[in-house]
Amino acid sequence: MLEQYRKEIDQIDEQLVDLFEKRMDTAKKVGEYKKERGLEIFCPDREKAVIKKRMEQTKNPAYRQYTAEFFEDIMRISRSLQAKVLNGAQNFLYQPADFLNADLKVVYPGVVGSYSGEALNKFFPAVKHKLNVNTFLEAAKLVANGEADFGVLPFENNSSGAIADTLDLILSEHLFIAGETYVDVRHCLLGTSDAEMEDIKEIYSHNQGFVQSGLFLSSLKADIKCVPMENTALAAKYVAECGNKKKAAIASKLAAESYGLKILKENIHENSGNTTRFVVISNKLTCDNNCDKISAAFTTRHKSGALCDVLAVFARNGVNLMHIESRPLKQKDFSYMFYIDFEGNLADSNVADAITQIKETGAELILLGNYRTENVR
Ligand SMILES: C=C(O[C@@H]1C=C(C(=O)O)C=C[C@H]1O)C(=O)O
């Protein structure tokens, strides 16, 4: 009996494929027509009308919803073919990032001994013009207005997670990610040369220094005050300038050497492999053949399944999603933007298809960069 049913299904599928090919040939012609006239691929009204007509045609009411799903899928596939027709003729739009120019100006937040400074030295070992500013915002602004070619900012840490300020600045200053590098972050408690652990009453650091050294801090006496500063190395510099043995900083060994501070306790970070991913920011979207990681941000429509529709695009096109993060949208209470990293190059056809299809779901997508992955270890 099963054999018989399967024979029947095979015969139906044979007819379906003939019709499917015919439909795809026509969709391709529609794609060519739209390309010539610069028209949008996605026509939601037409799709709604197609589904309505085909549901009405469905005799068995129990199948109507399946008919709708069937046509949603068929039309998604048809749009994907049309996107190929359109993208096929596009020239590659992006310039490669120029990291080797001898006159590059690169900015980092903090002073000598900051982890951002270490990241800069790692990514740009030969750069001559290093600018340093106090805040992430100042660094982002210098890159946005072209006074610096690139900037180096911390982006995420493997214990404390995303460094939201950087992501928010990339979006608000319309910046792009041109590269990444990872730095081992080894925090120490630093004091003046005459200080001992029991003298310490105030600890200065960047908020990340406190978060990443949480266990150590909770083991200290309760009357010790933690004072956040713009940067760990600035905190070390401040402690050295005050010359007060009650004040300590959480910063790197390099900061201790740079400001003549004593290491009161080494390796106070919780995670022994504490690592921060830094991004190289630029005011241009750059890409070359070696780029294999794409960052983007998107907002979805407020309807059930909207996020799922976007994520399904990655799966369908065989694009590996590496990271997703949600951030509140400041201008809209309890609405969110999603930040993603995925594998690929903007010239890959599956990536181009995925980007087109994400937009077709009604999501708004901003490309934030295509760059080369650095292996963490
Ligand atoms: C084929 C078209 O393009 C898209 C695909 C459709 C389809 O496959 O039926 C319908 C509407 C569009 O979103 C079209 O515009 O007619």
The ligand as a Gaussian input file, in Angstrom:
#p B3LYP/6-31G(d) Opt

LIG

0 1
 C        7.231000      37.684000      -9.189000
 C        7.173000      38.841000      -8.521000
 O        8.069000      39.198000      -7.496000
 C        7.872000      38.816000      -6.156000
 C        7.487000      37.409000      -6.127000
 C        6.188000      37.058000      -6.318000
 C        5.812000      35.694000      -6.822000
 O        6.700000      34.848000      -6.921000
 O        4.661000      35.475000      -7.143000
 C        5.198000      38.034000      -6.082000
 C        5.508000      39.318000      -5.703000
 C        6.880000      39.777000      -5.511000
 O        7.134000      39.926000      -4.138000
 C        6.185000      39.885000      -8.849000
 O        6.431000      41.053000      -8.518000
 O        5.167000      39.542000      -9.471000

